[in-house]
Amino acid sequence: MKKDEAKARQKAMRPWVTVLDKMVVQDLLKTFLAGLSVLVLIIVSRQFVRILDQAISGQVSNETLLSILGLKTIVAAAEFLPVALFLAVLMVLGRMYRDHEMATVSSAGGGSGVIYRAVFMLVVPVSLLAASMSLIAEPWAEAKILKLVIHDEETSETRGIAAGKFSEYSQGDLVFYVETMDADKKMYKVFVQSLEHDNKAVSVITAETARMQDSSDGSYIIFEQGERIKGQPGTLDYVVEQFDEYAVRLDAKTSAPRPVNLQTVPTYLLWQHKTKAYIAEFQRRLSIPMGALLLSFVAVPLAQISPRGGVYGNMLVGFLIYFSYGNLTRISQGWVTNGTISTWFGGVGVDLLLLIVGSLLLARLYGWYWLVLRIKARVA
């Protein structure tokens, strides 16, 4: 009885955040942010090359290039949060094993619970951040990217105006030429020839200046201070008009119907739909925060290395576990979509397997008898 009272008194006197907690959290946060930055930079750099190639070919406008790049950064950060956290736990705890800091913690009575407590003080907030990014920020960013890309594809013709160059629009019915253009896209000394199919009339417009303007019903070229000549070729019946301002509508390109991109669907719509494809996408988004939690759980016993093994002693095994987990998750989602496995098993099967792997590593680290005693103590 007195022993229990002493333990309770000692637990009450212990601060809520210990020195060990602060040290582990600070090291984990620095390593996590550095690893996430490197991973996101590598992935976004590869995607930037592809986006830049599309911008050069005219598929993406220069104005939306940086917007798409920023949105891609959000998507990449959400996808790589779990692996960055997993590597941070492996590296920090591996260094502590190498520098005999773990031996000091054990000699002071600190077991696995103390280490997990310190690690999960950072893991839990990061997992909540991963959940908000995967469920809210990532589909929003994907939807914005798709909207920008579709808009640029539909208006790719109107972005081809350049000084000293003839450009064709509306399937060749509109020929446009501009002599000079300033930094604000205002055009000077403009020539336009347009063809009207209803009466086969040809219209020639010359203007001092012109500018592009978007409205709710399409894009227009607004001509200022010019002349318009209209008539049918081969006849002498022409109409000559002087104008201060005249507008010509440009027909936008119509793209083919696109299949539904599930990555752009808001999470609440995925929850409402009962189709297997929507359920699989919902499970994919949930796997990001769950992966952050479970991979960190596995990383604690996996980080144990020999003092001469170096910081990266078990890094190869960690990469194998992570890639296996990621591939199995994607395979499971494909099977859920195809109906090969049930939806509930697809949602928990891979996570349950990773939990078993972490428990086996814990048993290898502390012994099977210790694991059985811990389970009995938790149940009691």
LINJO-V569087 format. One record per residue. N is the residue number from 1. RES is the residue in one letter. PHI is phi in whole degrees, 0 to 359 (none if undefined). Layout:
N|RES|PHI  N|RES|PHI
This chain:
1|M|none  2|K|295  3|K|294  4|D|295  5|E|295  6|A|295  7|K|295  8|A|295  9|R|295  10|Q|293  11|K|292  12|A|291  13|M|281  14|R|289  15|P|294  16|W|293  17|V|244  18|T|271  19|V|297  20|L|297  21|D|300  22|K|297  23|M|296  24|V|294  25|V|296  26|Q|296  27|D|295  28|L|296  29|L|296  30|K|296  31|T|294  32|F|296  33|L|295  34|A|294  35|G|295  36|L|295  37|S|297  38|V|294  39|L|296  40|V|294  41|L|297  42|I|295  43|I|292  44|V|293  45|S|296  46|R|295  47|Q|290  48|F|296  49|V|298  50|R|293  51|I|293  52|L|296  53|D|296  54|Q|292  55|A|292  56|I|294  57|S|281  58|G|93  59|Q|287  60|V|237  61|S|281  62|N|294  63|E|291  64|T|263  65|L|298  66|L|291  67|S|295  68|I|295  69|L|296  70|G|295  71|L|293  72|K|297  73|T|296  74|I|297  75|V|296  76|A|295  77|A|296  78|A|294  79|E|290  80|F|255  81|L|300  82|P|298  83|V|291  84|A|295  85|L|291  86|F|299  87|L|294  88|A|296  89|V|295  90|L|298  91|M|289  92|V|291  93|L|290  94|G|297  95|R|294  96|M|294  97|Y|293  98|R|294  99|D|272  100|H|64  101|E|289  102|M|294  103|A|295  104|T|294  105|V|297  106|S|295  107|S|294  108|A|273  109|G|93  110|G|273  111|G|256  112|S|295  113|G|298  114|V|294  115|I|292  116|Y|297  117|R|298  118|A|293  119|V|294  120|F|281  121|M|295  122|L|261  123|V|296  124|V|297  125|P|298  126|V|294  127|S|294  128|L|296  129|L|297  130|A|297  131|A|295  132|S|294  133|M|288  134|S|286  135|L|270  136|I|239  137|A|291  138|E|296  139|P|296  140|W|296  141|A|294  142|E|296  143|A|294  144|K|294  145|I|298  146|L|297  147|K|295  148|L|295  149|V|295  150|I|296  151|H|297  152|D|291  153|E|294  154|E|287  155|T|249  156|S|295  157|E|292  158|T|287  159|R|271  160|G|272  161|I|289  162|A|216  163|A|294  164|G|72  165|K|221  166|F|277  167|S|234  168|E|250  169|Y|223  170|S|53  171|Q|57  172|G|88  173|D|283  174|L|231  175|V|247  176|F|232  177|Y|218  178|V|226  179|E|280  180|T|221  181|M|211  182|D|266  183|A|293  184|D|271  185|K|66  186|K|274  187|M|254  188|Y|233  189|K|55  190|V|254  191|F|231  192|V|222  193|Q|236  194|S|233  195|L|244  196|E|256  197|H|283  198|D|294  199|N|238  200|K|55  201|A|271  202|V|247  203|S|240  204|V|243  205|I|239  206|T|236  207|A|214  208|E|288  209|T|222  210|A|203  211|R|210  212|M|270  213|Q|213  214|D|261  215|S|225  216|S|292  217|D|256  218|G|142  219|S|257  220|Y|230  221|I|255  222|I|262  223|F|264  224|E|229  225|Q|55  226|G|209  227|E|222  228|R|234  229|I|241  230|K|228  231|G|180  232|Q|265  233|P|300  234|G|93  235|T|241  236|L|256  237|D|269  238|Y|237  239|V|245  240|V|247  241|E|232  242|Q|256  243|F|216  244|D|269  245|E|208  246|Y|214  247|A|242  248|V|237  249|R|276  250|L|258  251|D|285  252|A|285  253|K|292  254|T|258  255|S|272  256|A|291  257|P|302  258|R|257  259|P|292  260|V|292  261|N|270  262|L|294  263|Q|291  264|T|264  265|V|283  266|P|300  267|T|296  268|Y|294  269|L|287  270|L|298  271|W|293  272|Q|283  273|H|283  274|K|251  275|T|287  276|K|292  277|A|295  278|Y|292  279|I|295  280|A|297  281|E|293  282|F|296  283|Q|293  284|R|297  285|R|292  286|L|291  287|S|292  288|I|291  289|P|293  290|M|294  291|G|295  292|A|298  293|L|291  294|L|288  295|L|295  296|S|292  297|F|298  298|V|287  299|A|293  300|V|297  301|P|287  302|L|289  303|A|286  304|Q|294  305|I|223  306|S|285  307|P|302  308|R|265  309|G|280  310|G|84  311|V|296  312|Y|261  313|G|302  314|N|251  315|M|295  316|L|296  317|V|297  318|G|298  319|F|297  320|L|297  321|I|294  322|Y|294  323|F|294  324|S|295  325|Y|296  326|G|296  327|N|293  328|L|295  329|T|296  330|R|294  331|I|296  332|S|298  333|Q|293  334|G|296  335|W|293  336|V|295  337|T|298  338|N|279  339|G|82  340|T|292  341|I|236  342|S|288  343|T|291  344|W|292  345|F|289  346|G|294  347|G|279  348|V|241  349|G|298  350|V|292  351|D|296  352|L|295  353|L|296  354|L|293  355|L|295  356|I|294  357|V|299  358|G|297  359|S|294  360|L|294  361|L|293  362|L|297  363|A|296  364|R|294  365|L|283  366|Y|251  367|G|100  368|W|293  369|Y|296  370|W|296  371|L|295  372|V|296  373|L|296  374|R|296  375|I|295  376|K|296  377|A|294  378|R|293  379|V|294  380|A|294
